[in-house]
Each structure stands twice: as structure tokens, then as C-alpha cells.
Amino acid sequence: MHVEAALWHALAIEPALAALQTERAGLSDQEAAARLLRFGPNRLTPPEPVSVLVILRDQLTSVVVFLLVAAIIISLFLGDRLEAAAIAAVLVINTLIGFLTEWRARRAMEALLELDTPRASVVRHGDLRVIDAQTLVPGDIIELSAGHQVPADARVIHESDLRTTEAARCRCRLRRCNSSG
């Protein structure tokens, strides 16, 4: 299968199906399995893990830290050790809070990526099936219904009263999404 990555979605329906070597009845199970081996799973590449030392380094190289270090140096230069110690304490607390916040946020994102297992309705060899969206391959025919998320890049081959929203979906209660409470 040789398909220009930037072109198949812009082709007319029949040429797009031909370019993806598929038909409206979908792929066979064997062909889908072969394409899954060839192209890999349909998922975003997770971000590279970041070590705690990199997180700490990033916290220590921020503008706020440089300003606090400058304030400590100026206070020591002026002979005010108590003020320098207080600023140093603020620096340590700021660094600790920033480090813990970023570390916990990264761990939470990793956990969310592990939990997210979207499903997709796909036509395989003429039958509609619900499968793990990670097993979608180029050439699969996806069926969407109202409220479904699009599980992969796709070319619309049939629609009826199609409407979309590009807004990010909030999975929490509205009052928790508002910053004003």
C-alpha cells in the first residue's frame, strides 16, 4: 500500500478506498492483523519519561529562582543575614512546591494514559464490530454515531446530518471546571 500521507483524506471516496486498498465492506480479519503488525497500534506516542533530576533542574533554572538567588546575594552583600535566610527559605519552599506539583502532574498524566481505552465501531469483512481503538489500521471503515469521538484519522464516505465540535471535552462537573468555583 503506497498512499501519500497528505493526500488520501482529500481524495474522492472511490480513489481513497482504492489507495487504502479497502472496500466499503471493510478489511478481513487477516488483513487487519497484517496491517496492525505493519503500521503498529493506533495510539499517540506517550511522552518520554522525565527523571526527577530533570524536573528538579527545571525548577532550579526558572526566572523566579534566579531572582531569589540574586536577592539572597544582595542581602548577604548588605550584611542582612536574617533577610538572606528568609529569602533562601522562600526559595527552598518555592522549589519544593514546584517540583512536587510537576512530579505529581506527570504521574497523573501517565496514569490517565494507561486508563484511557477508547472503543471503536468498525466494519470488518461486512460485519459491524466494537473493538479497541488501538487496533484500528489504515483502511478500516469506522462507523460513528451521535456523541462518538472520532478514534483515528478518517475520510468520511457517508454522512447523514453530520455535525462536529472541536472543543476539548471536559470530563468533570461544570462547577469544578470553572476557576471561579
VEXSENU-846381 format. One record per residue (C-alpha): residue number from 1; x, y, z. Coordinates in nm, 2 decimals. Layout:
VEXSENU-846381
   num        x        y        z
   NUM        X        Y        Z
...
END
This chain:
VEXSENU-846381
   num        x        y        z
     1     0.00     0.00     0.00
     2     0.15     0.33    -0.11
     3    -0.05     0.63    -0.01
     4     0.08     0.98     0.02
     5     0.02     1.07     0.38
     6    -0.11     1.41     0.29
     7    -0.34     1.30     0.01
     8    -0.57     1.01     0.10
     9    -0.81     1.21     0.31
    10    -0.86     1.47     0.03
    11    -0.93     1.21    -0.25
    12    -1.28     1.13    -0.37
    13    -1.43     0.83    -0.20
    14    -1.36     0.56    -0.45
    15    -1.00     0.67    -0.51
    16    -0.94     0.69    -0.14
    17    -1.07     0.34    -0.09
    18    -0.85     0.22    -0.37
    19    -0.55     0.40    -0.23
    20    -0.60     0.24     0.11
    21    -0.67    -0.10    -0.06
    22    -1.00    -0.14     0.11
    23    -1.37    -0.15     0.03
    24    -1.70    -0.05     0.19
    25    -1.73    -0.39     0.35
    26    -1.41    -0.33     0.54
    27    -1.10    -0.53     0.58
    28    -1.08    -0.90     0.66
    29    -0.95    -1.00     1.00
    30    -0.64    -1.14     0.84
    31    -0.56    -0.82     0.65
    32    -0.64    -0.61     0.96
    33    -0.40    -0.82     1.17
    34    -0.13    -0.79     0.90
    35    -0.17    -0.41     0.88
    36    -0.16    -0.39     1.26
    37     0.18    -0.56     1.25
    38     0.30    -0.34     0.97
    39     0.18     0.00     1.10
    40     0.16    -0.06     1.47
    41    -0.12     0.03     1.71
    42    -0.34     0.34     1.67
    43    -0.23     0.54     1.96
    44    -0.04     0.86     2.04
    45     0.32     0.81     2.14
    46     0.34     0.87     2.51
    47     0.58     1.14     2.62
    48     0.93     1.04     2.71
    49     0.97     0.98     3.08
    50     1.14     1.26     3.26
    51     1.37     1.18     3.56
    52     1.33     1.35     3.89
    53     1.67     1.52     3.84
    54     1.54     1.68     3.52
    55     1.23     1.81     3.70
    56     1.44     1.95     3.98
    57     1.69     2.11     3.73
    58     1.39     2.27     3.55
    59     1.26     2.41     3.88
    60     1.61     2.55     3.97
    61     1.66     2.72     3.64
    62     1.34     2.93     3.64
    63     1.34     3.31     3.64
    64     1.19     3.32     3.99
    65     1.48     3.11     4.13
    66     1.73     3.34     3.96
    67     1.56     3.65     4.12
    68     1.55     3.49     4.46
    69     1.92     3.39     4.44
    70     2.00     3.75     4.33
    71     1.80     3.88     4.63
    72     2.00     3.64     4.86
    73     2.33     3.76     4.72
    74     2.23     4.13     4.76
    75     2.11     4.07     5.12
    76     2.44     3.90     5.21
    77     2.64     4.18     5.04
    78     2.45     4.43     5.25
    79     2.51     4.22     5.57
    80     2.15     4.12     5.63
    81     2.18     3.75     5.71
    82     1.83     3.72     5.85
    83     1.68     3.85     5.53
    84     1.90     3.63     5.32
    85     1.79     3.33     5.53
    86     1.43     3.42     5.49
    87     1.47     3.45     5.11
    88     1.66     3.12     5.10
    89     1.37     2.96     5.29
    90     1.12     3.10     5.03
    91     1.35     2.97     4.75
    92     1.35     2.62     4.90
    93     0.97     2.62     4.96
    94     0.91     2.75     4.60
    95     1.14     2.49     4.45
    96     0.98     2.21     4.66
    97     0.63     2.31     4.58
    98     0.70     2.34     4.21
    99     0.89     2.01     4.20
   100     0.62     1.82     4.38
   101     0.34     1.97     4.17
   102     0.51     1.89     3.84
   103     0.61     1.54     3.96
   104     0.26     1.46     4.07
   105     0.11     1.60     3.75
   106     0.34     1.39     3.53
   107     0.25     1.08     3.73
   108    -0.12     1.16     3.70
   109    -0.09     1.21     3.32
   110     0.09     0.87     3.29
   111    -0.19     0.70     3.49
   112    -0.46     0.87     3.27
   113    -0.28     0.74     2.95
   114    -0.29     0.39     3.10
   115    -0.66     0.41     3.19
   116    -0.79     0.55     2.85
   117    -0.91     0.26     2.64
   118    -1.13     0.40     2.37
   119    -1.35     0.17     2.17
   120    -1.44     0.20     1.80
   121    -1.72     0.06     1.59
   122    -1.55    -0.08     1.28
   123    -1.68    -0.27     0.97
   124    -1.46    -0.58     0.93
   125    -1.55    -0.82     0.64
   126    -1.90    -0.68     0.62
   127    -1.98    -0.71     1.00
   128    -2.00    -0.42     1.24
   129    -1.78    -0.49     1.55
   130    -1.68    -0.29     1.85
   131    -1.30    -0.31     1.90
   132    -1.02    -0.15     2.10
   133    -0.94     0.17     1.90
   134    -0.57     0.09     1.93
   135    -0.63    -0.20     1.69
   136    -0.76     0.03     1.41
   137    -0.55     0.02     1.10
   138    -0.53     0.22     0.77
   139    -0.81     0.11     0.55
   140    -1.06     0.03     0.83
   141    -1.41     0.15     0.78
   142    -1.53     0.33     1.10
   143    -1.89     0.38     1.19
   144    -1.97     0.68     1.41
   145    -2.30     0.77     1.59
   146    -2.41     1.08     1.78
   147    -2.18     1.15     2.07
   148    -1.89     0.93     1.95
   149    -1.54     1.05     1.93
   150    -1.35     1.00     1.61
   151    -1.10     0.73     1.71
   152    -0.85     0.79     1.42
   153    -0.78     0.99     1.11
   154    -1.05     0.92     0.87
   155    -1.21     1.00     0.54
   156    -1.59     1.04     0.55
   157    -1.75     0.81     0.30
   158    -2.12     0.86     0.41
   159    -2.28     1.10     0.64
   160    -2.63     1.20     0.75
   161    -2.67     1.54     0.92
   162    -2.31     1.54     1.03
   163    -2.21     1.80     1.29
   164    -1.89     1.82     1.48
   165    -1.74     2.01     1.77
   166    -1.37     2.08     1.80
   167    -1.39     2.18     2.17
   168    -1.19     2.00     2.42
   169    -1.42     1.77     2.62
   170    -1.44     1.84     3.00
   171    -1.48     1.52     3.20
   172    -1.56     1.69     3.52
   173    -1.86     1.87     3.67
   174    -1.90     2.22     3.54
   175    -1.86     2.38     3.88
   176    -1.52     2.21     3.92
   177    -1.41     2.33     3.57
   178    -1.46     2.69     3.65
   179    -1.17     2.86     3.81
   180    -1.41     3.09     3.99
   181    -1.57     2.80     4.18
END
